[in-house]
């Protein structure tokens, strides 16, 4: 097992930050791994990550340290994920894409075009292996997954397979044969992405964008195939409405962005809470966390780039981003080589009976009902008999069962918590009732004592009146 690689990157001050708040910064770098952030209370907080990239750090430096090792692994059948995280306008999309995906100098080229070059550089065909590369690109907008290569697919569903992990059912997969073709396809997808203008960013991402490279390596001479999946995730930035000035549609987008980022934070908290018992990890609370399930504690090497503004005006947002990264650094991952070793064919053979007997059974059943939805029946029978094999049916059933189980456990936990709360309330009410009863009993005792005292006083006064009247009569008689 290995930990997630976490790095921090601080962009230069923007012209707006210099104009509104001067040249003051809240960051002081100590070395390549340690830095100090001065928060809004002027207190120094020390952070240590795998690497810190200050404003003078170049795009190539970020790629070579954070991304290149994951690209090499993906070519050799190990899944990898790179995630950029931070407030809106912190430089996430610039780190991923650079100034432009097509026309950009080598120095400013972003992670994405460098990944394309790296995949093809390490995928050189030889006599021992053949390679194929496929590319998908989607965005999560308003909690719906949209295919950026085919905008008609605007509600893609997530499925899970024990063989391939998390899958986007029906998402377009484009076979690419060279870097130029890949970059042109990416440029088309990026143009379809949802963006908008806010007070903090003239081209603010209004969605989470996900780039998926699938690299297959077929080893000649045997029936093995290695498959590595490389996922790049450009998260939309967290937003404070008072700073972005979002309203109307932009405000609704901001709410959904913040909600999904909150779900991501909850998953990381659950993964790093450190309790001794197994916890429920709420991957299914959002589309984003469901897609990132493999990347967060699963079968993937994962790297997180925390993008921050160095301005004192954004100190609280930068602190929140860095604390997120500090928690994520404790996540344990279990990457492995994805090599099928002909398991699929073995499983298929185990589930498929003898073809002649299967055909006889199918024909006999068709004779009984030739006029009732023959095509549908034929398809169902072929699947049942194993001639048409659905590789995801078993996994989907198990995934659904697991989902129902986890939701049931969550419901029971919530019910128990509510019951405990109700019991505590009843205890408090019982305690208050007992206190009132004790107070009432004390008042009753005081009242009885007061009545007794009143009777004694009345008798004394009566006796005094008697003796006073007797004394006066004696004196007057004398």
C-alpha positions in Angstrom: 0.0 0.0 0.0 1.1 3.6 -0.6 0.0 7.0 0.3 -1.5 9.6 -2.1 1.2 12.0 -3.4 0.2 15.6 -2.4 1.8 18.8 -3.6 0.9 22.5 -3.2 1.3 25.1 -5.9 1.1 28.8 -5.5 0.4 30.9 -8.5 1.8 34.5 -8.9 -0.4 37.4 -7.6 -3.0 38.5 -10.1 -3.3 42.1 -11.3 -6.6 42.4 -9.4 -5.0 41.2 -6.1 -2.1 43.6 -6.5 -4.5 46.5 -7.2 -6.9 45.7 -4.4 -4.6 44.4 -1.7 -1.0 45.3 -2.7 1.9 42.9 -2.9 1.3 41.3 0.5 1.4 37.5 0.5 0.5 34.9 3.2 3.0 32.2 2.2 6.7 31.8 3.0 8.5 28.8 1.5 11.1 27.2 3.8 12.4 24.5 1.4 11.0 22.2 -1.4 8.6 20.5 0.9 7.8 22.9 3.8 6.2 26.3 3.9 4.4 28.6 6.4 1.0 30.1 5.9 0.0 33.2 7.9 -3.8 33.1 8.5 -6.2 35.9 9.0 -5.4 36.0 12.7 -1.7 36.6 11.8 -0.8 33.1 13.2 1.8 31.0 11.4 0.8 27.5 10.4 3.4 25.0 9.1 2.6 22.6 6.3 4.8 19.8 4.8 3.9 18.1 1.5 5.7 15.9 -0.9 6.7 19.0 -2.9 5.8 22.7 -2.8 5.8 24.6 -6.1 6.2 28.4 -5.5 5.3 31.1 -8.1 8.5 30.7 -10.0 8.1 26.9 -10.5 7.5 25.9 -14.1 4.9 23.7 -15.7 7.6 21.1 -16.6 8.7 20.9 -12.9 5.2 20.1 -11.8 4.7 17.4 -14.5 8.1 15.7 -14.0 7.7 15.3 -10.2 3.9 14.7 -9.8 2.7 13.2 -13.1 5.4 11.5 -15.1 5.8 8.5 -12.6 2.0 7.9 -12.9 2.1 8.1 -16.8 4.9 5.4 -16.8 2.8 3.2 -14.5 -0.3 3.6 -16.6 1.6 2.4 -19.7 2.5 -0.7 -17.7 -1.0 -1.6 -16.6 -1.3 0.4 -13.3 -4.2 2.8 -12.9 -3.4 6.4 -12.1 -5.3 9.6 -11.2 -4.2 13.2 -11.0 -6.5 15.7 -9.3 -6.3 19.5 -9.1 -8.1 21.0 -6.1 -8.5 24.6 -4.9 -10.7 27.7 -4.8 -11.9 29.3 -8.0 -9.2 31.2 -9.8 -6.4 29.4 -8.0 -4.8 28.1 -11.2 -6.2 24.6 -11.5 -7.2 24.7 -15.2 -4.0 26.5 -16.1 -2.0 23.7 -14.4 -4.0 21.1 -16.4 -4.3 22.8 -19.8 -1.8 25.7 -19.9 -2.8 28.9 -21.7 -4.1 26.7 -24.6 -4.3 23.1 -25.5 -3.1 23.5 -29.1 -1.0 26.6 -29.5 1.3 26.8 -26.6 5.0 27.1 -26.1 7.0 24.3 -24.4 7.6 26.3 -21.3 3.9 27.0 -20.5 2.5 23.7 -21.7 0.1 22.2 -19.1 -0.1 18.7 -17.6 -2.7 17.4 -20.2 -0.6 18.0 -23.4 2.5 16.7 -21.6 0.5 13.5 -20.6 -0.4 13.0 -24.3 3.3 13.3 -25.3 4.3 11.0 -22.4 1.9 8.2 -23.2 3.0 8.1 -26.9 6.6 8.4 -25.9 6.4 5.3 -23.6 4.0 3.4 -25.9 6.5 2.5 -28.7 5.4 -0.8 -30.4 7.9 -3.6 -30.5 7.9 -7.3 -31.3 6.9 -8.2 -27.7 3.8 -5.9 -27.3 1.1 -4.0 -29.2 -0.5 -0.9 -27.8 -3.9 0.8 -28.2 -4.9 4.1 -26.7 -8.5 5.3 -26.1 -9.7 8.7 -24.9 -12.9 9.8 -23.1 -13.8 13.2 -21.8 -16.8 14.0 -19.6 -17.9 16.8 -17.2 -20.1 16.7 -14.1 -22.4 19.6 -14.5 -25.3 20.2 -12.1 -24.8 16.6 -10.8 -25.2 15.1 -14.3 -22.4 13.5 -16.3 -22.2 14.9 -19.9 -20.1 13.5 -22.7 -18.0 16.3 -24.1 -17.3 14.4 -27.3 -21.1 13.8 -27.9 -23.4 16.4 -26.3 -26.5 14.3 -26.9 -25.2 12.0 -24.1 -26.1 14.3 -21.2 -26.9 11.9 -18.5 -24.3 9.1 -18.5 -24.7 6.4 -15.8 -21.9 5.0 -13.6 -21.4 1.3 -13.4 -18.9 -0.9 -11.5 -17.2 -4.0 -12.6 -14.9 -6.2 -10.5 -12.7 -6.6 -13.5 -12.5 -2.9 -14.7 -13.6 -1.0 -11.6 -15.7 2.2 -12.1 -17.1 2.6 -15.6 -19.0 5.3 -17.4 -21.6 3.4 -19.4 -22.0 4.6 -22.9 -19.3 7.4 -22.8 -17.6 7.9 -26.1 -14.2 6.3 -26.4 -12.0 7.7 -29.2 -9.1 5.6 -30.5 -6.1 7.9 -31.0 -3.0 7.1 -33.0 -0.8 10.1 -32.5 -0.4 13.2 -30.2 -1.8 15.6 -32.8 -5.1 13.7 -33.1 -5.4 13.5 -29.3 -4.8 17.2 -28.8 -7.4 18.1 -31.5 -10.0 15.8 -29.9 -9.2 17.3 -26.5 -9.6 20.8 -27.9 -13.0 19.9 -29.2 -14.1 18.6 -25.8 -12.7 21.6 -23.9 -14.7 23.9 -26.2 -17.9 22.1 -25.1 -17.2 22.5 -21.4 -19.4 24.7 -19.2 -17.7 27.9 -18.2 -18.8 31.3 -16.9 -17.6 34.7 -15.7 -17.4 35.6 -12.0 -15.8 38.5 -10.1 -12.8 36.2 -9.4 -12.4 34.6 -12.8 -13.4 35.6 -16.3 -13.4 32.0 -17.4 -14.5 30.1 -14.3 -15.1 26.4 -14.7 -18.8 25.6 -13.8 -18.2 21.8 -13.9 -15.8 19.1 -12.9 -13.9 17.9 -16.0 -12.6 14.4 -16.3 -10.1 13.2 -18.9 -9.7 9.4 -19.2 -6.9 7.7 -21.1 -7.1 3.9 -21.4 -3.9 2.2 -22.5 -4.0 -1.5 -23.5 -0.8 -3.5 -23.9 -1.3 -6.8 -25.7 1.7 -9.1 -25.0 2.4 -11.2 -28.1 3.2 -14.9 -27.6 0.6 -15.4 -24.9 -3.0 -14.4 -24.2 -2.3 -11.7 -21.6 -3.3 -8.1 -21.8 -2.4 -5.3 -19.5 -4.8 -2.3 -19.2 -3.9 0.9 -17.5 -6.4 3.8 -17.0 -5.0 7.3 -16.5 -7.6 9.8 -15.2 -7.0 13.6 -15.0 -9.6 15.5 -12.9 -9.9 19.3 -13.2 -12.2 20.1 -10.3 -14.3 23.2 -10.3 -13.2 25.6 -7.6 -14.9 26.1 -4.3 -16.7 29.4 -4.2 -17.7 32.1 -1.7 -20.7 33.9 -3.1 -19.7 37.2 -1.5 -16.4 37.1 -3.4 -17.6 35.7 -6.8 -20.8 37.7 -6.9 -22.7 34.7 -8.3 -26.4 35.0 -8.8 -29.2 33.3 -10.8 -27.9 30.3 -12.7 -24.3 30.9 -11.6 -25.5 30.8 -8.0 -27.2 27.4 -8.6 -24.1 26.1 -10.2 -22.0 27.3 -7.3 -24.3 25.5 -4.9 -23.9 22.2 -6.7 -20.1 22.6 -7.1 -19.7 23.3 -3.3 -22.1 20.4 -2.5 -20.0 17.8 -4.5 -16.7 19.2 -3.1 -18.3 18.8 0.4 -19.1 15.2 -0.4 -15.5 14.7 -1.5 -14.3 16.1 1.8 -16.6 13.7 3.6 -15.1 10.7 1.8 -11.6 11.8 2.7 -12.6 12.3 6.3 -14.1 8.9 6.4 -11.0 7.3 4.9 -8.6 9.1 7.3 -10.6 9.2 10.5 -8.3 6.6 12.1 -11.0 4.6 14.0 -10.3 0.9 14.6 -13.5 -0.3 13.1 -14.5 -0.4 9.4 -16.4 2.8 8.4 -19.0 3.3 5.8 -17.3 5.4 3.0 -20.0 7.6 1.4 -18.7 7.3 -2.2 -22.3 7.2 -3.5 -23.2 10.6 -2.1 -22.2 12.4 -5.3 -21.3 11.6 -8.9 -17.8 13.0 -8.3 -16.9 10.7 -5.4 -18.4 7.7 -7.2 -16.2 8.3 -10.2 -13.2 8.8 -7.9 -13.8 5.7 -5.8 -10.9 3.8 -7.3 -8.6 6.9 -6.9 -9.5 7.3 -3.2 -8.2 4.3 -1.4 -8.6 1.8 -4.3 -6.8 0.4 -7.3 -5.0 3.5 -8.4 -1.8 5.5 -7.9 -3.2 9.0 -7.0 -1.6 12.5 -7.0 -3.3 15.6 -5.7 -2.2 19.1 -6.7 -3.5 21.8 -4.2 -3.6 25.1 -6.1 -3.6 28.2 -4.0 -3.5 32.0 -4.2 -0.7 33.6 -2.2 -2.7 36.8 -1.6 -3.5 37.8 2.0 -7.1 38.4 0.8 -7.5 34.6 0.1 -5.7 33.3 3.2 -8.7 31.6 4.6 -9.5 29.8 1.3 -5.8 28.8 0.9 -5.8 27.4 4.5 -8.9 25.3 3.7 -7.3 23.9 0.6 -4.1 23.0 2.3 -5.9 21.3 5.2 -7.8 19.3 2.6 -4.5 18.2 1.1 -3.0 17.4 4.6 -5.9 15.0 5.3 -5.8 13.4 1.8 -2.1 12.6 2.3 -3.0 10.0 4.9 -5.2 8.0 2.4 -3.8 4.5 1.6 -4.0 3.2 -1.9 -3.6 -0.3 -3.3 -2.5 0.0 -7.0 -1.9 -3.2 -8.8 -1.1 -4.3 -12.4 -4.3 -5.0 -14.3 -3.5 -8.1 -16.2 -6.4 -10.4 -17.1 -4.2 -13.5 -17.8 -7.1 -14.9 -19.9 -9.4 -14.9 -16.9 -12.3 -13.5 -18.9 -12.2 -16.4 -21.3 -12.0 -18.9 -18.5 -15.0 -17.3 -16.7 -16.9 -17.3 -20.0 -16.1 -20.9 -20.7 -17.2 -21.9 -17.1 -20.6 -20.2 -17.6 -21.2 -21.5 -21.1 -22.6 -25.1 -21.4 -22.3 -27.3 -24.5 -23.4 -25.4 -27.5 -25.4 -28.2 -29.1 -27.4 -28.9 -26.0 -28.0 -25.1 -25.6 -29.3 -24.8 -29.1 -31.7 -27.7 -28.6 -33.1 -26.2 -25.4 -33.5 -22.8 -27.1 -35.3 -24.3 -30.1 -37.6 -26.3 -27.9 -38.5 -23.2 -25.9 -39.0 -21.1 -29.1 -41.4 -23.8 -30.5 -43.6 -23.3 -27.4 -44.0 -19.5 -28.0 -43.0 -18.5 -31.5 -45.4 -15.6 -31.7 -44.6 -13.8 -28.4 -41.8 -11.3 -28.7 -39.5 -13.7 -30.4 -36.5 -11.4 -30.6 -36.6 -10.4 -27.0 -37.1 -14.0 -25.9 -34.2 -15.1 -28.1 -31.9 -12.5 -26.6 -32.9 -13.4 -23.0 -32.4 -17.1 -23.7 -29.0 -16.6 -25.3 -27.9 -14.7 -22.2 -29.4 -17.3 -19.9 -27.7 -20.1 -21.8 -24.4 -18.3 -21.8 -24.1 -17.9 -25.6 -24.4 -14.2 -25.1 -22.5 -13.4 -21.9 -23.1 -10.1 -20.0 -19.8 -9.5 -18.2 -21.2 -6.8 -15.9 -24.5 -8.5 -14.8 -22.9 -10.3 -11.8 -20.9 -7.3 -10.8 -23.9 -4.9 -11.1 -26.0 -7.3 -9.0 -23.3 -7.5 -6.3 -22.8 -3.7 -6.5 -26.5 -3.1 -6.1 -26.6 -5.5 -3.2 -23.7 -3.7 -1.6 -25.4 -0.4 -2.2 -28.6 -1.6 -0.6 -26.7 -3.0 2.4 -24.7 0.2 2.9 -27.8 2.3 2.7 -29.6 0.0 5.1 -26.7 0.2 7.6 -26.7 4.0 7.2 -30.4 4.1 7.8 -30.1 1.9 10.9 -27.2 4.0 12.2 -29.3 7.2 11.7 -32.2 5.5 13.5 -30.0 4.5 16.4 -28.6 8.0 16.7 -32.1 9.4 16.6 -33.2 6.9 19.3 -30.2 7.8 21.5 -31.0 11.4 21.1 -34.7 10.7 22.0 -33.6 8.7 25.1 -31.3 11.6 26.2 -34.2 14.0 25.7 -36.5 11.8 27.8 -33.8 11.6 30.5 -33.6 15.3 30.6 -37.4 15.7 30.8 -37.5 13.0 33.5 -34.8 14.8 35.5 -36.7 18.1 35.1 -39.9 16.4 36.2 -38.2 14.9 39.3 -36.8 18.3 40.1 -40.3 19.9 39.9 -41.8 17.1 42.1 -39.1 17.7 44.7 -39.7 21.4 44.6 -43.4 20.8 44.9 -42.9 18.5 47.9 -40.7 21.2 49.5 -43.4 23.8 48.9 -46.0 21.5 50.4 -43.9 20.9 53.5 -43.3 24.7 53.9 -47.0 25.3 53.4 -47.9 22.8 56.2 -45.3 24.2 58.5 -46.6 27.7 57.7 -50.1 26.5 58.6 -48.9 25.1 61.9 -47.1 28.3 62.7 -50.2 30.2 61.8 -52.3 28.1 64.2 -49.9 28.5 67.0 -49.7 32.3 66.4 -53.5 32.4 66.3 -53.7 30.6 69.7 -51.1 32.9 71.2 -53.0 35.9 69.9 -56.2 34.5 71.3 -54.7 33.9 74.6 -53.1 37.3 74.6 -56.5 38.8 73.8 -58.1 36.9 76.6 -55.6 37.9 79.2 -55.6 41.5 77.9 -59.4 41.6 78.3 -59.3 39.9 81.7 -56.6 42.4 82.9 -58.6 45.4 81.8 -61.7 44.1 83.6 -59.8 43.5 86.8 -58.3 47.0 86.7 -61.7 48.6 86.0 -63.3 46.5 88.8 -60.6 47.5 91.2 
